[in-house]
Amino acid sequence: MQNRLGVIFIKRKQLIIFILAFVVVFLGMSYFKLSDNFLGNKKYVYVLGNVVGIRANTEGVLVLGYEDNIQYIDKLKEGDNILHINDEKVNSSQDVYDILNKLKKNIVNIKFERSGKILTKSVKTKNEDGIYKLGFWVRDKITGIGTMTCYDPEKNQFYAIGHPIYDIDTQQVLKIKEGNIYNISNLEIIKGQDNKIGQIKGNFDIKNIIGNFKNNSNYGIEGNLNQNSINTDNKKRFQVASFKDIKLGKATILFASKDNEVKSYNILIKNIDKKSKILEVEIVDKELINYTGGIIQGMSGAPIIQNDKLIGSITYVLKKNPKKGFGIFIGEMIK
């Protein structure tokens, strides 16, 4: 069984806050002077690994499920993304409430996205003591912790996670309208074990934004960093590997230590799928196993280094054995 890394939720009344866990590791290394991001046709980036906080708004609101004893046949269902109600744009859960109680109609037209298609359906509202509602739970925000993979200074672009941010309830890829990343403090590791995946916890100050993103793709998130949010002094730029550079055998990942300092840990590349460009990996570093138990929620995005080149990032963990998991080829993340 294969699990995506990182997600925790908190529900509050009919507004649900989605808490995402995914880790980013900044790597401190010896300085290597390059006059450009490219030497010939070779590309170089700063390899990261610092843990960051993540906060984002979704595009529209996501349907999570129905209230008790409420069912709509051939109407909206879990995973649908509500975009408009009677031609009024929906940006948040509060918008749903405000629009319904301004209209005060028994039936409304809802425009929504389902599996990449835009649909419109007429939906009955529910009137409880003069308050109009739709009768299902929705989510409009995510908040959590995660891991960055690398930073391209020429584009001021960071890359993280290695897989899309999913909704834990519906397993739908979340459509991100806008999001921010933050420095994190009080890092805590909940160690994983067989059939129980561990996770990363921590705190962050939402007033201290270090970067932003809008793109939530099949290969993770990417966005821009604020000026001076990363200190690149004494950091080394790594060459971005081509797929043919990847070999079976020894490699390393970069991940935050107990002191929230990035360290290098030993892994093995066990298999390379040439079609999907997925790497099968195994954690063999005793220090990391003692620390985390293996791959844990929040570690997705941790950069993988082999022969002094950035070859990919950690993306998934095997639940039955958290020492084993998968990574994605870096060329899929950096197009």
N, C-alpha and C positions, 0 to 999 in steps of 0.2 A: 504494500500500500504506500502510495506516494503523497506527501502532504506539501502544500504551499506553505511558505514560511511567513508567519507573523500575522495575528489578528486577535483583538480583544474587543468586546462590546460593553456598553453601558446603556440601559434603556431608562428613560425618564418620561413618565406619562406617555403621550403619543409622539413625542419627539425622541428620536433614538440617536445617540451619539455613537458613532462607529470608531473604535479605537484600533488603530492599525499598529502592528509591531514589525519593524524591519530595520536592519542595522547598517550603519555606514562607518567605515573605518579609515581614518587619516593616518598615513604612514610617514613616520619620521625617518629620514635616511640621509646618507652623505650627499652633498651637493654635486650636481653634474651640469656644467655650463653648456647650454645650447643656444645658439643665436636665433633659432626658429623651431617651430613645432615639427618641421620636416627636415630630414637630411636625405637628399635624393628623393626617392619615393617612399621613404620610411616615415611613419608618424610616431610622435612621442607625446606622452601625457604624464601628468602627475598622478601617481597611484595613491588612493585615499584609504579610508577605513575608519574614520571617526564616527562615533554614535551621534545621531541627531534626532531632534524632535520633528514630527511632521504634523501639519495641520492644513486641511484643504476643504473647499466647498465643492460639492458635486454640481454637475450641470442638470438642472431640474431636481426632482426628488425621486428616490427609489422606493417602490412598493415592496414592503417586507412580508406582509401577510394581513389577514383579516382579524377584526375584533371577534370576540366570541359570538357564535350563532349568526354571523353575517357571511353571506356568500353571494357572489355575483357570477352568474353563469355567462360565459362568452363575453366577459367584460375585462377588467384589469386583473392581472394576476401577479404573483411574486416575481420580481425581477424586472417588471415594467418600469420605465423611467418617465414620469409625468413632466411634460414640458409646458403645456398651456391648459387653462381652464376657461372655456368660453372666450378664447382668443386673448386672454390675459396671461402674460408670461409668468411662470412659476420658477422662482430662484431658491426658495427655502420652504421648510415646513410651515413657518409662520405665514408665508404667502398663501398656502392652501387654505388655512383658517380664515385669513383676511378676505380672500376672494369669495369664498363660499358664503360668508356672512355679510358681505356687501351685496351679493347677488340675491341671496335668500330664495333660491329656486329649488324645486323638488327634483329636477333633472338638469344636469349640466353636460356639456360636450367637453370631453377630455382628449387632448392630443398627447400622445405618448410614443416612446420608442420601445420596440420589442424586437430583439434579435437583429438589430440594424435597420429595421423598417419603421417608418413613421405611420402611425395609425390614429384614427379618431373614433371614439365610441361615446354614446350617450349613457350616462351613469346616474342612477338614483342617488340622491343625497339622503342623509338621515337627520331628522330634526328632533333634538332632545332639549326640551324646555327653551325653545327659541334659538338654540345653537345648532348651526348646520355643520355637518361633517360627512366624510365619505365612508367611514366605517372600516378603514384599514390603516395599518401602521406604515409610516414613511421615514426615510432617513435623508438628511441633506449635508451632513458633515462627517469628516473623519479626523481623528486625532490619535497620535501614537508616536512610536519610536522606530527608527530604521537605520540602514547602512549604505553609504555612498561607495561607488566603485572607483571612479577616477575623475579627473578634472582636466579639461582642455583649455589652457590659458588663452590661446589664440581666439577662440570663440566665446570665452568666459562661460563655458558649458560644463555642467557636472552630469554624471550618469550614475544611477543607483538601482538597486534591487534585483535587476535581471529578469523579473517577470512582472506582469501587470498587478496593480492593486485590485484584489477581488473583494466583493462583499461576502462576509463569512456566512450569512444566512441564505443568500440566493445563489452564491457562486458565480454571479455576474461580474464582468469587468466594470469597475466604476468609471463613469465619465467625469473627469475632473474639470471644473471650470477654472479654478485657480487654487494654488497651494503655496505654503511657505515651509521653510526648514529652519531649525533653531539649534543652537548648542545645547548640550544636555549635561546634567549633573546627577550625582548620587546614583551612579550606575549599579544595577543589581542583576545578578545572573541566577535564574532558577534552573538548576542543572537537569538535563534530560536523562532519560533511561529507557530501556527497551519498552516499547508500546506506550511511552509517555514522552511527548516532545517538550523540551525545556523552552524557556523564553527569557527575554531581556526586558528589564524595567528601568525607569529613570524619570527624572523631572526636567522640565524646560520652561523657560520664561517666554511667553508668547509676545512680549514686547521687544525681544531681542532677535529680530529676523536676520538670518545670514544669507538667505537665498529664496528663490521662488521657482515654481514650475507650473506648467499647464498640461504637458504631454504625459499621459499614462498609457504606454504602448504595451505590446506583447513582450517587450524586452526591458520593461522597467520604466522609471521616470527619468526625465532629463529637464534641466532648467538652468537658470543663471544665478551666479553668486554675487552678493553685494561686495563692493570694493573693500579690500583688506579683511574679508571674512576668513580667508585662508592665508596662513603665513607659509609661503613657499621657500623661504630661506632654508638652506640646508636640506632641502628635499630633492630627491633624484627623479628625473623624468625617465620613464620606461618606454621602450619601443612597444608599439601595439603589434602583436603577433599576427601573422597570416595563419590560416587554418592548417596549412601544411607544416607549420612550425611546431604544432602540438604533438607530443610524444607520450606513449605509455610510460608510467614510472613516476619518479619523484617530482614533486612540485611543492609549493607553499601557498598558504592563504594568509592574508593580513587581517587581524582582528584586534579589537580593543581588549587590553588586559584589565585586571582588577582595579588598576590605578587609572583607567580610561586612557592609557597610552597604547598606541598601536604596536603590536608585535607580530613576528613572523612565526607560523606554525607549519609543521610538516604534514603533507597529505600524499596520497598516491592517486594518479590518474589510472583507473582500472579499465576503462573502455572509452572509445571515441566513436560516436555514431556519425558517420560522414554525411548521411542524408539530413538528419535533424540538427546536426552540429551540437548535440548534447554530449556532455562529458560525465561519465560515471566516476565518482570520487569516493575516497575513504580517508577518514581522519586517522592518522597513526601517531600523532604527537601526544605523548603521555601527559605533558603539561596541560594541553588544551582539553584532553579527555577528562582529566581531574578537575578542570575549571568549569567546563560546560557540559560534559558528558558526550560531546560530539557536535553535530549541527543542530542549532536551536532556532526558534522563532526570533526573527530579527537579524539573523546572520546572512540572510539572502542579500546579495550585493557585495559580500566580502570578496575582494579581488584575488584572483589566482595567478601566481607568478611561476614561470618555468623558464629556465635558462636565461634569466635576466630580461624576460619579456612578459608583458601583460597578456595572458591568454584567455581569460574569462572571469566569471564571477559565480559564486555559489547561488543556487536558486531553490532547490528542493531537498527534502530530507525523507529518508525511509523511516516510517513510524516504528516498525518492528525492530529496527537497528539504527539509532540516530548517529552512529559513527559513519554510516554510509548515506550517500545522497547524490545529487546531480548539480552540474553547473552548465552555463551557457557560454558559447564562444564569444569573445569580446567583439568580434566583427559584426555580430548581430545587434549589439547594443550601440556601437559607434558606426553609424552609416556614413 
